[in-house]
């Protein structure tokens, strides 16, 4: 077998999640190969669900890896200097939080997730306050047939969606219609092929008043040389296959030593058979198809120098344990996932959690950063569609994202950190080489419930005003000198800047 043939065979055996296709795209006056190969979405889902027979014993790691990453990522919240824009974004994305989680999970698992924002009419019984609403639609990846790009700039100019619709007519006959859509910044064209759907013409063309394509492509591990994203399972897929094969071989080998084999060391076989099994003529007994069984035999009669023992076959599972452990740690390392996510809770593994968790946190932070621009563009789409549909004016479409903080420390470690930190800050303040304001600002990085220490706006709820009110409350409770009315007056005076 030649080297080229061997390489093709090796790649075909090891890399299963992609088909090798490339496309030529121009960028300026130069040309390069844009890798348009896509993840095998069906295989990726079967690995996640552990339904592929050739990966059964190794693909069980896939679901916790994907779920842990998407779970720790969470979903962002949107901030804007325009109060009305922030309100609209909060209303829309709060309604579709579950789909936002699915967007992250789908992008991590399959490499791609296409989100389509549209304005659709609604059932008045479900939404009595309005007859239309924004829809957050996740397009199945297989339906995205083609992404047409500008040959000079590489920007997306059109999405081509293709799907098959199976339906039943009034007579109960099964029908099938192929639906193809061309969606660009200027128009949406829909073509129906196959069985005609009542009420729909063969072709529909409508203009796009938005001036942009309301589809956002979330591509995992996006790169300028690739048209589509990469699955988180691609890097570990060879190890999953190896784990399955090694485990399967070990389990099959265990059948050999699971059944005992009895070994006899005999001087006179005929005498042994006659004394223990009543066989007078061994040759005739064997010719007639006779068999012997040890069932019910409490002991065996043997002469001097004869012996019987069990043949012990060394367990192949024990031999495979070291190799399985190596492959497991390859999966942990390549996937950048802590051991405890995969269900390992032995004392030896727990000692490495502190070392693995920071790597996992950095991985999650990087994933969040990769998807930040996608969410910001999606937010601009939502505001632009609301403006086009309702006429609302927004000061800006720009947004910033806030993510839930990921702290690799456990509660005890965090409590110890805050305790040591507050003691150190108190010493610095008492020593008069650190201001209270500076200490409060630094402590705010660790205590998320703290407010800004002071604000130029007297109406703002600040940490300084909270401290004063807490002190007043403690004094009132200690001597009962202040009534509820007096306390309310003090609070009002503080807000007005009188105290």
Beta strands, then each sheet from edge to edge (+ up, - down):
strand 1: 22-27
strand 2: 30-35
strand 3: 77-79
strand 4: 112-121
strand 5: 132-139
strand 6: 144-149
strand 7: 156-168
strand 8: 174-184
strand 9: 187-194
strand 10: 203-207
strand 11: 215-219
strand 12: 261-265
strand 13: 307-311
strand 14: 400-402
sheet 1: 1+ 2-
sheet 2: 3+ 14-
sheet 3: 5+ 4- 11+
sheet 4: 6+ 7- 8+ 9- 10+
sheet 5: 12+ 13-
end
